[in-house]
Amino acid sequence: MWFVPVSWTTGKDLASTILIQLSQLGLNLEHMHGRGYDGASNMSGKYRGVQARVKELCPLAMYTHCCNDVLNLVISTSSQLSVIRNAMATISDICIFLSCSPQRVSIFQDNVEREVSGSASSRQKLKPICATRWVERHDSIIIFVTLLPAVVSTLEELQQENKQVEVAT
């Protein structure tokens, strides 16, 4: 996989870029029977989108909406359920809270080293939840669950410190 810089994002220009790249890979476009793009009009447009332009050259290549994009849309829609929305918001708030203070970051890192087994986990940081990419959300939640023991210990430690400050004043 690689990235190809483009200057224009019209259906015509993107279709041309895609077809050139496929040809440079040595792929026979006559054998292309399926392709998927996201729902943006420049990609999926019935008359001037990439799918329409490619269909002119490869009529056997059936267009379907990209499965990853569909999954992203489904997950985004399911996030409207209050239980899921609240859980995601809580995770996001905790990530922000623990990362916005050097003291909290230090306490959290100490707890990660103490609480989480495995050398790879001890180097991880909490990752904020991305609003638009399901893969990023997935990664954020996996990291959060992996580091949950350290999150709990950190929050308990911060709560104790807060109680001690309140008693002292």
C-alpha positions in Angstrom: 0.0 0.0 0.0 1.2 3.5 -0.8 -0.1 7.0 -1.1 -0.3 8.8 -4.4 -0.4 12.6 -4.3 -3.2 14.2 -6.3 -3.7 17.8 -7.3 -7.3 17.5 -8.3 -10.1 15.5 -6.7 -12.7 15.4 -9.4 -14.1 12.0 -10.3 -12.4 12.2 -13.7 -8.9 13.1 -12.3 -9.1 10.5 -9.5 -10.3 7.8 -11.9 -7.4 8.6 -14.2 -4.9 8.4 -11.3 -6.4 5.1 -10.0 -6.3 3.5 -13.5 -2.7 4.7 -14.1 -1.6 3.2 -10.8 -3.3 -0.1 -11.5 -1.7 -0.3 -14.9 1.7 0.5 -13.5 1.2 -2.5 -11.1 0.8 -4.6 -14.2 -2.9 -5.4 -13.5 -5.0 -6.3 -16.4 -8.1 -4.1 -16.1 -10.1 -6.5 -18.2 -10.0 -8.9 -15.2 -11.3 -6.3 -12.7 -14.7 -7.5 -11.6 -15.3 -5.6 -8.3 -14.3 -2.3 -6.8 -15.4 -0.2 -3.8 -15.3 3.5 -2.9 -16.7 5.6 -0.2 -19.9 7.5 -0.6 -18.4 10.9 -1.5 -19.9 12.2 -4.7 -16.5 12.4 -6.5 -16.1 8.7 -5.9 -19.6 7.2 -6.1 -21.3 9.8 -8.4 -23.5 8.1 -11.0 -22.4 10.3 -13.9 -19.1 12.0 -13.1 -17.8 10.0 -10.1 -14.8 7.6 -10.2 -17.2 4.7 -10.3 -18.9 6.0 -13.5 -15.6 6.8 -15.2 -14.1 3.4 -14.4 -17.3 1.6 -15.5 -16.8 3.2 -19.0 -13.5 1.4 -19.3 -14.2 -1.7 -17.3 -17.9 -2.5 -17.6 -17.6 -5.8 -15.8 -16.2 -4.2 -12.6 -19.2 -3.9 -10.4 -19.2 -1.0 -8.0 -20.2 -1.4 -4.3 -20.0 1.0 -1.5 -16.7 0.4 0.4 -17.3 -2.1 3.2 -15.0 -0.3 5.6 -16.9 3.0 5.0 -20.2 1.2 5.6 -18.9 -0.2 8.8 -17.7 3.2 9.9 -21.2 4.6 9.1 -22.8 1.8 11.1 -20.5 2.3 14.1 -21.1 6.1 13.9 -24.8 5.5 13.9 -24.7 3.0 16.7 -22.7 5.5 18.7 -26.0 7.4 19.0 -27.2 4.8 21.5 -27.0 6.4 24.9 -25.1 3.6 26.5 -22.4 3.5 23.8 -22.3 7.3 23.5 -21.8 7.7 27.3 -19.1 5.0 27.4 -17.2 6.6 24.6 -17.6 10.0 26.3 -16.3 8.7 29.6 -13.3 7.1 27.9 -12.6 10.3 26.1 -13.0 12.4 29.2 -10.6 10.2 31.2 -8.0 10.3 28.4 -8.2 14.1 28.4 -8.1 14.4 32.2 -5.1 12.1 32.6 -3.1 13.8 29.7 -3.6 17.5 30.5 -1.4 17.7 33.5 2.3 16.6 33.8 1.7 15.4 37.3 -1.2 13.2 36.2 0.8 11.9 33.2 3.7 11.0 35.6 1.4 9.2 38.1 -0.3 7.4 35.2 3.0 6.2 33.7 4.1 4.9 37.1 0.9 3.0 37.5 1.2 1.6 33.9 4.6 0.2 34.7 3.4 -1.2 38.0 -0.1 -2.5 37.0 0.2 -3.6 33.3 2.1 -6.7 32.3 4.1 -6.8 29.1 6.8 -4.5 27.9 4.8 -3.1 25.0 1.9 -2.1 27.3 4.2 -0.2 29.6 5.2 2.2 26.8 1.7 2.9 25.7 -0.3 6.0 26.4 -4.0 6.5 26.3 -5.1 7.5 22.9 -8.0 10.0 22.5 -11.1 8.7 20.7 -11.2 9.9 17.1 -14.6 11.2 16.1 -14.5 10.1 12.5 -12.4 6.9 12.1 -13.7 3.6 13.4 -10.2 2.0 13.3 -8.9 4.8 15.5 -11.8 4.4 17.9 -11.1 0.7 18.0 -7.5 1.2 18.7 -8.3 3.8 21.4 -10.7 1.4 23.2 -8.3 -1.6 23.0 -5.5 0.6 24.5 -7.9 1.9 27.2 -9.0 -1.7 28.2 -5.3 -2.8 28.2 -4.4 0.1 30.5 -7.5 0.0 32.6 -5.8 -1.3 35.7 -3.4 1.7 35.6 -6.3 4.1 34.8 -8.2 2.9 37.9 -5.1 3.0 40.1 -4.3 6.5 38.9 -7.8 7.8 39.5 -7.8 6.3 43.0 -4.5 7.8 43.7 -5.6 11.2 42.5 -8.8 10.9 44.6 -6.7 10.1 47.7 -4.4 13.1 47.1 -7.4 15.3 46.7 -8.9 14.1 50.0 -5.6 14.8 51.8 -5.5 18.3 50.4 -9.1 18.9 51.5 -8.3 17.7 55.0 -5.1 19.8 55.2 -7.1 23.0 54.4 
